[in-house]
């Protein structure tokens, strides 16, 4: 299946020209992704859960050191290099686990590691600027955390897509929403929330399309690596934050009609699904071309883990021999990934498929005499009639091992790629299943919803590492974590609201009692007191709903 991303401008042009995108048109087996008219990338992910075993390559069993030269002049051999000792690039210098700063005692603490009071105060400040302009009630840190907690509980209960009126209604509503704040107040905060200075935004936007939420986004991003040390297996891929409104860098998923959104590039732990680094694709900007290249994206994402001896798995958009060598030499990191056939330094001998058997493999290795970083190239036949091959690169593997115990006879490089590549896809599924995202036409708010989803995901990982036996035997622990988190965040506001129930309707008082698990002063006592006060003052108190 092919997949393409088109910018909003290109989609509009296609509609105007009655040029309909056919998602079922099989261009290639590769997944093609287009961000701009001159940018595309291909993706092909083979998934298989084969067991590993070792066997020499059947196509090239010869151990002779035959020189193969690419058009660029790069030299390769068909024989694996002699491994005298383990290279520093394959020695993990830090073991996986929590840092001292990642230690927490409850769900609320783990979440606030990422959505910190400092970040909330920034949002509250700019939200109050908007509230002042519109002459509405100002908010504060406690109320805003309560607002976030309602979003989290909606996500856990799959209520995010329901109308707000229903969620506070007598039939479909839930006590915890009613007890925390009024329906009207929740709607106000949803419309007021801002992340930057509105007065200077127009000028900043000329140089930075992402400026309306850049500060908050990257403040959260900087916190990820502080609390958790990942395993040796990292993955770089993209996640689409779904959004259908106006956005200057929105992309369109060609193979899934109606799938619009904002692309977020991520570095994650392939095993725990913990996100370590993020970067938003915000279209072309004024930076030099080399800073906007795929290689530059990878170098920025892996920067916090330079010199740690870990491996990075990438798809064919990011993978290149130059990147593999730079990561190996400069950053002490290895790389495994699929390759485009038109990449520089790939010999023609590796691309040829004529006369080859299904599931056969060919290997080439960097000629050690050249002094280049050790790169292993693999050509694996995935299909016949027409014959298709999958090109892979690895600086972690330096042999010709093939799993002969299965029909597909995949190489060790194939198996490792399949094992580690699905990290971001799993993250995408997990965050969408219990997403806090509500319908909005403001893309910064849509991004903020995604940030809350990611904070819940990372916070849940930290919490479970601190409490490995918590709900150990239950399914869907992520949902249970979100429910526990929402209740912890909301409780301070509900307790404060319970201190003064004068003017509250009986259903609201009952909801507060339900959430707090205790009985408040009887309304039979409160009502006469209210009546007496109203009689003395000669006016009626407003009734809150």
DRENROTOR-720774 format. One record per residue (C-alpha): residue number from 0; residue in one letter; x, y, z negated. Coordinates in pm, whole numbers. Each point is the difference from the previous one (the first is absolute). Example, Ala and Ser with C-alpha at 12.3 -4.5 7.8 and 13.67 -1.06 7.14 Angstrom:
2
NODE   nr  rest      c1      c2      c3
NODE    0     A    1230    -450    -780
NODE    1     S     137     344      66
//
This chain:
545
NODE   nr  rest      c1      c2      c3
NODE    0     X       0       0       0
NODE    1     X     129     346      81
NODE    2     X     -46     295    -226
NODE    3     X      49     367      75
NODE    4     X     -11     321    -197
NODE    5     X     -92     315     192
NODE    6     X      -4     354    -131
NODE    7     X    -331     181     -37
NODE    8     X      91     228     291
NODE    9     X      55    -299     230
NODE   10     X    -329    -159    -106
NODE   11     X    -185     323      79
NODE   12     X     163      18     344
NODE   13     X     -98    -359      72
NODE   14     X    -363      65     -94
NODE   15     X     -13     311     217
NODE   16     X     132    -199     295
NODE   17     X    -240    -290     -67
NODE   18     X     308    -217     -45
NODE   19     X    -121    -271    -236
NODE   20     X     256    -189    -207
NODE   21     X     -58    -374      34
NODE   22     X     118    -165    -322
NODE   23     X     -26    -346     152
NODE   24     X     247      68     280
NODE   25     X     300    -225     -76
NODE   26     X     293     215     106
NODE   27     X     254    -232    -160
NODE   28     X      39    -226    -300
NODE   29     X     182     287    -166
NODE   30     X    -190     255    -205
NODE   31     X      46     340     162
NODE   32     X     -28     308    -218
NODE   33     X      -3     349     148
NODE   34     X      29     313    -209
NODE   35     X      85     249     272
NODE   36     X       5     -22     377
NODE   37     X     370     -88      -2
NODE   38     X       2    -229    -304
NODE   39     X    -108    -362     -14
NODE   40     X      91    -299    -194
NODE   41     X     -68    -366      21
NODE   42     X     -74    -246    -271
NODE   43     X     -30    -376      -3
NODE   44     X     -32    -191    -323
NODE   45     X      24    -378       1
NODE   46     X    -162    -150    -309
NODE   47     X      78    -352    -104
NODE   48     X      51    -168    -334
NODE   49     X     250    -263     119
NODE   50     X     237    -160    -246
NODE   51     X     370      73      48
NODE   52     X     266    -247     107
NODE   53     X     328      31     185
NODE   54     X      93    -127     345
NODE   55     X     239     126     271
NODE   56     X    -140     180     305
NODE   57     X     -94    -253     268
NODE   58     X      36     241     289
NODE   59     X     353     109     -88
NODE   60     X     161    -279    -197
NODE   61     X     342      90     127
NODE   62     X     233     145    -260
NODE   63     X     225     168     252
NODE   64     X      45     372     -40
NODE   65     X    -152     116     332
NODE   66     X       7     375      57
NODE   67     X    -327     168     110
NODE   68     X       9     366      99
NODE   69     X    -302     233       3
NODE   70     X     -33     281     257
NODE   71     X     110     245    -268
NODE   72     X     327    -191     -36
NODE   73     X     -89    -156    -336
NODE   74     X     158    -345     -37
NODE   75     X    -163    -307    -158
NODE   76     X      89    -364     -53
NODE   77     X    -215    -313       0
NODE   78     X     178    -145    -303
NODE   79     X     -81     119    -354
NODE   80     X     279     191    -175
NODE   81     X     200    -171    -272
NODE   82     X    -126     113    -340
NODE   83     X     301      16    -230
NODE   84     X    -173     170    -292
NODE   85     X    -335     156     -78
NODE   86     X     -22     361     123
NODE   87     X     -84     285    -237
NODE   88     X    -311      68     211
NODE   89     X    -151    -329    -121
NODE   90     X      73      52    -369
NODE   91     X    -295     156    -186
NODE   92     X     144     244    -251
NODE   93     X    -319      59    -202
NODE   94     X    -241    -271    -109
NODE   95     X    -375      27      48
NODE   96     X    -217     128    -285
NODE   97     X    -122     297    -197
NODE   98     X     225     289     -90
NODE   99     X      -4     144    -352
NODE  100     X    -226     278     126
NODE  101     X    -241    -260     138
NODE  102     X     -92    -142    -341
NODE  103     X    -368      64     -84
NODE  104     X    -255    -123    -252
NODE  105     X    -330      47     184
NODE  106     X    -160      59     340
NODE  107     X     -37     375     -49
NODE  108     X     373      47     -66
NODE  109     X      98    -203     306
NODE  110     X    -227     209     226
NODE  111     X     122     329    -144
NODE  112     X     354     -99      96
NODE  113     X    -101     102     353
NODE  114     X    -295     240     -35
NODE  115     X     181     188    -275
NODE  116     X    -140     290    -209
NODE  117     X     247     227     181
NODE  118     X    -144     -97     339
NODE  119     X    -357      28    -130
NODE  120     X      76     348    -134
NODE  121     X     115     109     347
NODE  122     X    -329    -126     147
NODE  123     X    -202     158    -281
NODE  124     X     173     335      56
NODE  125     X     -84      13     371
NODE  126     X    -349    -143     -60
NODE  127     X     -70     279    -247
NODE  128     X     115     255     258
NODE  129     X    -272    -131     231
NODE  130     X    -254     -11    -286
NODE  131     X      72     366     -82
NODE  132     X     -61     101     362
NODE  133     X    -333    -185      -3
NODE  134     X     -94     114    -352
NODE  135     X     -30    -355    -134
NODE  136     X     106    -152    -331
NODE  137     X     375     -57     -38
NODE  138     X     135    -345     -73
NODE  139     X     284    -131    -219
NODE  140     X     237    -297     -19
NODE  141     X    -230    -216    -213
NODE  142     X    -303      55     221
NODE  143     X     202     -64     314
NODE  144     X     130    -333    -134
NODE  145     X    -364     -85     -73
NODE  146     X     -87      90     360
NODE  147     X     277    -233     122
NODE  148     X    -123    -273    -235
NODE  149     X    -347      15     156
NODE  150     X     159     -41     344
NODE  151     X     196    -301    -126
NODE  152     X    -309    -161    -154
NODE  153     X    -191      60     323
NODE  154     X     277    -178     188
NODE  155     X       4    -293    -243
NODE  156     X    -379     -35      24
NODE  157     X      -4      54     380
NODE  158     X    -219     308     -54
NODE  159     X     215     242     200
NODE  160     X    -220      -9     308
NODE  161     X    -327      51    -190
NODE  162     X    -158     349     -18
NODE  163     X      78     196    -315
NODE  164     X    -373      38     -77
NODE  165     X     -35    -379     -19
NODE  166     X     301     -40    -229
NODE  167     X    -156     235    -257
NODE  168     X    -354    -127      64
NODE  169     X    -219    -209    -229
NODE  170     X       7    -308     224
NODE  171     X     352     -35     148
NODE  172     X     183     231    -239
NODE  173     X     244    -114    -266
NODE  174     X      20     124    -358
NODE  175     X     369      80      19
NODE  176     X     -49     250     285
NODE  177     X    -292     169    -179
NODE  178     X     186       9    -332
NODE  179     X     314     161     145
NODE  180     X    -137     299     189
NODE  181     X    -311     114     182
NODE  182     X     -66     -83     361
NODE  183     X      14     369      87
NODE  184     X     339      48    -167
NODE  185     X     150    -300     177
NODE  186     X    -117     140     334
NODE  187     X     148     340     -86
NODE  188     X     341    -145     -79
NODE  189     X     -10    -207     318
NODE  190     X     -50     318     204
NODE  191     X     236     222    -200
NODE  192     X     310    -219     -19
NODE  193     X     307     161     162
NODE  194     X     372     -87       2
NODE  195     X     179     319     111
NODE  196     X     -22     378      10
NODE  197     X    -280      82     242
NODE  198     X     123     358      45
NODE  199     X     337    -100     150
NODE  200     X    -111    -316     178
NODE  201     X     -52     157     344
NODE  202     X     360     125      17
NODE  203     X     148    -326    -134
NODE  204     X    -206    -208     239
NODE  205     X     181     155     298
NODE  206     X     313    -191    -102
NODE  207     X    -157    -291    -190
NODE  208     X    -329    -164      99
NODE  209     X       5    -210    -315
NODE  210     X      37     298    -237
NODE  211     X    -353     -17    -158
NODE  212     X     104    -303    -208
NODE  213     X     376     -38      57
NODE  214     X     102     105    -353
NODE  215     X    -234    -246    -174
NODE  216     X      71    -283     246
NODE  217     X     377       9     -36
NODE  218     X      -4      62    -376
NODE  219     X    -188    -329     -33
NODE  220     X     231    -168     253
NODE  221     X     310      97    -202
NODE  222     X    -131    -188    -304
NODE  223     X     -29    -347     158
NODE  224     X     366    -100     -27
NODE  225     X      27     115    -364
NODE  226     X    -200    -280    -157
NODE  227     X      67    -318     191
NODE  228     X     307    -169     153
NODE  229     X    -112    -199     305
NODE  230     X     104    -347     109
NODE  231     X     261     -55     272
NODE  232     X    -271     -12     268
NODE  233     X    -129     335     126
NODE  234     X    -241      81     283
NODE  235     X     -55     314     208
NODE  236     X    -328      38     184
NODE  237     X    -299     235      34
NODE  238     X    -340      31    -166
NODE  239     X    -291     189     155
NODE  240     X    -187     224    -242
NODE  241     X    -343       0     164
NODE  242     X    -140     344      84
NODE  243     X    -244     116     268
NODE  244     X      -1     379     -44
NODE  245     X     224     265     152
NODE  246     X     373     -44     -55
NODE  247     X     286     122     224
NODE  248     X     193    -328     -35
NODE  249     X    -282    -254     -16
NODE  250     X      53    -316     206
NODE  251     X    -241    -239     168
NODE  252     X      24    -379     -15
NODE  253     X     -67    -114     355
NODE  254     X     -79    -367     -69
NODE  255     X    -254      87    -275
NODE  256     X    -252     259     124
NODE  257     X     -90     253    -266
NODE  258     X     321     -51    -201
NODE  259     X     142     349     -41
NODE  260     X     240     108    -266
NODE  261     X     327     140    -130
NODE  262     X     307    -220      27
NODE  263     X     213     -56    -310
NODE  264     X     337    -173      36
NODE  265     X      96    -204    -305
NODE  266     X     285    -190    -158
NODE  267     X    -128    -275    -228
NODE  268     X     114    -306    -191
NODE  269     X    -100    -290     223
NODE  270     X     -76    -226    -299
NODE  271     X    -175     219    -259
NODE  272     X    -159     243     250
NODE  273     X     136     290    -203
NODE  274     X      36     317     210
NODE  275     X     340     167     -40
NODE  276     X      -1     283     252
NODE  277     X    -245     171     237
NODE  278     X       9     241     289
NODE  279     X    -293     142     198
NODE  280     X      13      22     377
NODE  281     X    -108     362      51
NODE  282     X      64      30     373
NODE  283     X     294     166     170
NODE  284     X     159     295    -177
NODE  285     X     298     232      31
NODE  286     X     255    -252    -128
NODE  287     X     268    -131     241
NODE  288     X    -102    -308     196
NODE  289     X     248    -222    -186
NODE  290     X    -169      84    -333
NODE  291     X    -337    -111     140
NODE  292     X     129    -328     142
NODE  293     X     -94    -344    -131
NODE  294     X     355     -48    -126
NODE  295     X     -17     323    -201
NODE  296     X    -332    -109    -157
NODE  297     X     156    -326    -123
NODE  298     X     311     176    -136
NODE  299     X    -219     243    -197
NODE  300     X    -223    -274    -141
NODE  301     X     287    -223    -117
NODE  302     X     212     282    -142
NODE  303     X     -92     -69    -368
NODE  304     X     124    -360      42
NODE  305     X     330      63     177
NODE  306     X     280    -229    -107
NODE  307     X    -224    -250    -181
NODE  308     X      58    -296     238
NODE  309     X    -368     -42      86
NODE  310     X    -155     -97     333
NODE  311     X    -244     214     198
NODE  312     X    -252    -160     236
NODE  313     X    -131     215     286
NODE  314     X    -208     -39     314
NODE  315     X     122      73     352
NODE  316     X     -77     372     -12
NODE  317     X     264      50    -268
NODE  318     X     247    -283      74
NODE  319     X     312      76     201
NODE  320     X     359    -122       1
NODE  321     X     127     349     -83
NODE  322     X    -228      17    -306
NODE  323     X     108    -347    -113
NODE  324     X     366      99      18
NODE  325     X     -53     330    -183
NODE  326     X    -195    -167    -281
NODE  327     X     266    -270     -28
NODE  328     X     305     228       4
NODE  329     X    -129     317    -166
NODE  330     X    -279    -112    -231
NODE  331     X     112    -358     -84
NODE  332     X    -343    -130     104
NODE  333     X     -89    -280     242
NODE  334     X    -275      12     261
NODE  335     X    -236    -258     151
NODE  336     X    -249      94     268
NODE  337     X    -151     -54     341
NODE  338     X     150     181     300
NODE  339     X    -129     173     311
NODE  340     X     145    -162     310
NODE  341     X     113     341     132
NODE  342     X     213      80    -303
NODE  343     X     359      99      65
NODE  344     X     274    -264     -37
NODE  345     X    -227    -304      65
NODE  346     X     163    -233     258
NODE  347     X    -208    -114     298
NODE  348     X      82    -361     -86
NODE  349     X    -211      31    -312
NODE  350     X    -302     137     188
NODE  351     X     -13    -277     261
NODE  352     X    -284    -249     -48
NODE  353     X       4    -198     327
NODE  354     X      39    -374     -49
NODE  355     X     -12      16    -378
NODE  356     X    -211    -232    -215
NODE  357     X    -281     109    -230
NODE  358     X     123      84    -354
NODE  359     X     364      -9     107
NODE  360     X     251     252    -138
NODE  361     X     316     169     120
NODE  362     X     251     174    -225
NODE  363     X     264     266      52
NODE  364     X     238     142    -261
NODE  365     X     208     316      -7
NODE  366     X     352     -77     114
NODE  367     X     212      31    -317
NODE  368     X     295     123     208
NODE  369     X    -186     326      68
NODE  370     X     -12      90    -369
NODE  371     X    -372      77      20
NODE  372     X    -247     -86    -277
NODE  373     X    -111    -366      26
NODE  374     X    -327      -3     195
NODE  375     X    -189    -319      87
NODE  376     X    -240      12     297
NODE  377     X    -267    -266      60
NODE  378     X    -219     -68     302
NODE  379     X    -293    -231     -86
NODE  380     X    -253    -127     258
NODE  381     X    -350      55    -139
NODE  382     X    -210     -89     308
NODE  383     X      14    -156     346
NODE  384     X    -193      97     315
NODE  385     X      84     282     -11
NODE  386     X     316     -55    -199
NODE  387     X      41     244    -288
NODE  388     X     288      33    -238
NODE  389     X      37     167    -335
NODE  390     X     324     189     -62
NODE  391     X     124      26    -357
NODE  392     X     297     163    -168
NODE  393     X     163     -77    -334
NODE  394     X     306     112    -190
NODE  395     X     -97    -226    -288
NODE  396     X      22    -329     192
NODE  397     X     318    -118     171
NODE  398     X     -81    -354     115
NODE  399     X    -219    -191     246
NODE  400     X    -225    -178    -246
NODE  401     X    -335    -123     136
NODE  402     X    -288    -166    -185
NODE  403     X     -18    -333     185
NODE  404     X    -264    -143    -235
NODE  405     X    -283     188     172
NODE  406     X    -127      16     356
NODE  407     X      83     368      49
NODE  408     X     365     -43    -105
NODE  409     X      36     352    -129
NODE  410     X     338     140     -90
NODE  411     X      92     120    -348
NODE  412     X     -27     355     134
NODE  413     X    -359     -65     119
NODE  414     X    -101    -153    -331
NODE  415     X     149     279    -208
NODE  416     X    -164     264     220
NODE  417     X    -342    -167     -34
NODE  418     X      42     -31    -375
NODE  419     X      83     366     -61
NODE  420     X    -173     192     279
NODE  421     X    -356     -12    -134
NODE  422     X      63     222    -304
NODE  423     X    -163     320     128
NODE  424     X    -287    -192     163
NODE  425     X     -80    -153    -340
NODE  426     X      21     342    -165
NODE  427     X    -238     140     263
NODE  428     X    -254    -275     -72
NODE  429     X      31      33    -378
NODE  430     X     -49     376      -6
NODE  431     X    -294      -7     239
NODE  432     X    -182    -276    -188
NODE  433     X     -50     215    -312
NODE  434     X      69     344     142
NODE  435     X    -100     320    -177
NODE  436     X     -38     174     334
NODE  437     X    -326     187      55
NODE  438     X    -116     155     324
NODE  439     X     156     341      57
NODE  440     X      80     235     288
NODE  441     X     310     138    -172
NODE  442     X     310    -204      84
NODE  443     X     204     116    -307
NODE  444     X    -276    -140    -223
NODE  445     X       3    -323     201
NODE  446     X     377     -27     -57
NODE  447     X     -54      62    -373
NODE  448     X    -245    -290     -14
NODE  449     X     268    -219     159
NODE  450     X     254     120    -257
NODE  451     X    -235    -106    -281
NODE  452     X     -37    -343     164
NODE  453     X     379     -35      17
NODE  454     X      42     122    -359
NODE  455     X    -250    -266    -111
NODE  456     X     194    -263     195
NODE  457     X     343      96    -136
NODE  458     X    -140      69    -346
NODE  459     X    -160    -344      -2
NODE  460     X     334    -160      91
NODE  461     X     177     180    -285
NODE  462     X    -279     -84    -244
NODE  463     X       7    -370      91
NODE  464     X     380     -11     -31
NODE  465     X     -39     145    -352
NODE  466     X    -289    -235     -81
NODE  467     X      56    -324     197
NODE  468     X    -271    -191    -191
NODE  469     X    -275     261      48
NODE  470     X    -300    -172     169
NODE  471     X     250    -250     133
NODE  472     X    -256    -265      97
NODE  473     X    -253     237     157
NODE  474     X     -42      90     366
NODE  475     X      12     353     141
NODE  476     X     220     139    -277
NODE  477     X      35     323     199
NODE  478     X    -373      73     -47
NODE  479     X      18     -83    -372
NODE  480     X     296     236     -35
NODE  481     X    -193     280     172
NODE  482     X    -304     -54    -225
NODE  483     X     218       9    -312
NODE  484     X     186     305     130
NODE  485     X    -320     192      82
NODE  486     X    -146     -63    -344
NODE  487     X     319     111    -175
NODE  488     X      28     322     200
NODE  489     X    -364      92     -47
NODE  490     X     -33     -65    -373
NODE  491     X     157     328    -132
NODE  492     X    -245     209     204
NODE  493     X    -300    -210    -104
NODE  494     X     102      26    -367
NODE  495     X      30     377      33
NODE  496     X    -340      18     167
NODE  497     X    -152    -208    -282
NODE  498     X     100     266    -257
NODE  499     X    -265     235     134
NODE  500     X    -308    -169     140
NODE  501     X    -225     302     -42
NODE  502     X    -180      61     328
NODE  503     X      79    -344     144
NODE  504     X    -286    -211     126
NODE  505     X     -72    -330    -170
NODE  506     X     131    -218     293
NODE  507     X     336     180     -19
NODE  508     X      20     -52    -377
NODE  509     X     -82    -368      48
NODE  510     X     275     -28     266
NODE  511     X     253     159    -237
NODE  512     X     -99    -239    -277
NODE  513     X      38    -292     241
NODE  514     X     351     104     107
NODE  515     X     123      77    -355
NODE  516     X    -171    -301    -154
NODE  517     X    -149     200    -288
NODE  518     X    -322     179     -87
NODE  519     X      -5     379      13
NODE  520     X    -220     217    -228
NODE  521     X    -365     -71      68
NODE  522     X    -173     228     246
NODE  523     X    -290      16    -247
NODE  524     X     235     203    -223
NODE  525     X     162     198     278
NODE  526     X    -319     114     173
NODE  527     X    -148     183    -302
NODE  528     X     334     172     -54
NODE  529     X       4     114     363
NODE  530     X    -361     117     -25
NODE  531     X      78     200    -314
NODE  532     X     302     167     163
NODE  533     X    -204      80     312
NODE  534     X    -276     151    -220
NODE  535     X     243     229    -182
NODE  536     X     177     114     317
NODE  537     X    -317      28     203
NODE  538     X     139    -196     296
NODE  539     X      34    -355     121
NODE  540     X     329    -187      36
NODE  541     X      81    -136     348
NODE  542     X     -60    -371      46
NODE  543     X     307    -174     146
NODE  544     X     -45    -279     249
//
